[in-house]
Amino acid sequence: MEVRPGTTDKNAFSYKLIQNIFVMLMQRHLIDSFVFNDYANKKMLKKIIELPEKEGCVKFFSHIINSQNKWMARILRQNHAPQMSWWDPVYLLEQLEEEWNESLQTWIDFLNNKAEEQIFSDVEFIGYDGTEWKARLADIALQLNYHSIHHRAQMQMLIRQQGIEPDFIDYIGTKYQKIS
C-alpha cells in the first residue's frame, strides 16, 4: 500500500479502499464497453447484409475483429503476433458474426479473469517496429472499444453513400428513457 507522507493509517486505508473500488469499477466499465460494442456491431452487421455494396463495410468490420485478435495475441506474447495483419483476413460476410463473437468473448473472458490490480498494470508486447513496448491493459481495452466506434462511423458513411439510412447506434440510445 502506498502511503503518502503525513497520512494516518486510517487515511491510507481509506485511500486504498477508494483505489480498489475504482479498479473494480474500471474492470466492469471495460466489460460493459465491449458489451455495448457487441450490441452496436451486431446492429451494424444486420445493416451490412441489406447493402447492395457490402465490401467496404465487410473490410472495416473484419479489421475490428483482426485488431482485437492481434492485440490479444500481443498481450499473450504469442510468437505469431508481430506477423498478424490489422487488415487481413477480410472475412466472408457469412463469417463475420461468428468471428466477432469469438473475438468478443475472448476479451470478456480475459478481463473477467484478471485480478483487480492487473487492469491497471502494464503489459509488454512487440510493437509495429519489432521492438518492446508497454501499455496499461485498461488503455488497450479502451483503445479497442474506441477503435470500434471509429470504424462504425466509417461504415455509417458507406451506408449513407448507398442511399440507405443507417441505424441509430449511439451509446445514449441504450440508456435514455422517455418519461412523458
N, C-alpha and C positions, 0 to 999 in steps of 0.2 A: 504494500500500500504506500502510495506516495503521500508524504505528509509535508505540507508547506510550513516554513518557519513561522512560529508564533501561533500555530493552531493547537488546539487541545485534542486529546484522543477522541472526545465526543465529536468535535468538528471534523476530524479526519474520518471517523466512521460515517458521519452524515455525508461527507463529500464522496466517499467510496460507494455508499449506498445509491446516491443520485447517479453516479457514474455507471454503476451496474444496471440501473433501471434504464438509463439512456441506451446502453448497449443492447439490452433486451428489446427495447422499442425499435431500435435500428434494424435488428435482425427481422422482426415482424414487418417493418416497413419495406425492407428489401424483398421479402417473400410476397407481400401484398403488391408490390410493383410488378413482379413477374406475373402474378395472377391477373392484374389489370391488363398487362400486355397480352396475356393469353386471350382474354375477352376481346380486346381490340383487334388483335391479329386474326382471330377466327372470324370476326365480322368482316375484316378486310378480305380474307380468303373467300368468303361467300360472294363478295362483290367481284373479285377477280374471275371467278367461274363464269359470271354473266358477261364479261367483256368480250368484244369481238377481237381485240388485240391484247393478248394476255402476256406476251413475252417480257415486256419491261417490268411489270409488276411481279411476275414469277422470278425474275432475276433479283429484284430487291428483296423479296421475301426469302429467297434462298440465301442471300447474303446475310440476312438477320440470323438465320439458323447457323450458317457457317461461322459467323462471328462468335456466337455463343459456344459452339463446339470448339473453335480454336482457342478461345480464352480458357475454357475448361482444360483442354489439353496442355496449355501453357502452365496453368496453376498446378496441375498434377505432374508437371515436368515430364510429360511423355516425350519420348525421343522424336516422334514424327511431328511434333507441334510446330517447329520452325518451318517445315516444308508445307504445312497446311495452307491452303488458299483462303483468303477472305471471300472470294467471289465464286469459286468453284468447289463442288459441282453446282450447276444450276439444275435443280430437281425438276422432274416432271410435275405438272400441276397435280396429278393424282397422288404424288408422294409428299406434297408439302405438309399436309396436316399431320401425317404420321411422323415425319422428320421433325416438325415443330414440337409435337407432343413429347417426343423423346428428348429433344434438347431442353425444353422447358422443365420436364420432370427431373432431369439430371441436375439442373441448377437449384430447383426447390429442395430436392433431397440433400444436395451438397450443403446448402445454407442451413437446413434443419439439423444437420448433423455436426454443425460447428459449435464449439463452446463459445460462450458469450465473448470472451476476450479475443477469440480468433477473428471475429468480424472486423475488428479494427487493427488487426495485425498485418504487417507487410507480407506479401507473398513475392517470391522471386521467380522470374521467368526469363526465357531467352527472347529478346526483342527482335524487331524487324531487321536490325543490323547485325544479328548474331552475337551481340554482347548481353551481359547480365543486366537486368532491370528489376525494379521492385515497385509495387504499388499496394495500397491497402485493399484488402478483399472487398470492403464496403464500397470503395471507389470503383472497382472493376464491375461489381454488380450494378451500381448506379449507372455507369457508362453503358452497359448493355441495355438497360431499360431506356435511357435517354436516346441511345442509338436507334432503338426500335421505333421510337416516336418520330425521329428524324426521317427514317426511310418510309414510314407510313405516310408522312406528309408528301413525300415524293410520289408515292403510289396514288395518293388522292389527286395529285396534279395530273397524272397519267389518265386516271379515270375521267376527270373533268374534260381533258383534251379529246376524249372519245364521245363527248356529249352526254355523259351519264353523271347523275348527281351522286356523289359518294355518301356513304352513311355517316351520321354524326357519331364519332367515336372519341370525343374528348373525355378526359377523366371525370370532369364535373358531371357529365351526363350519367355517370354511375352513382353519383352521390346526392344530387339535389332531388327535392321532392316538392311537388305542387301542394300548396296548403289552402288554396281558395279557388 
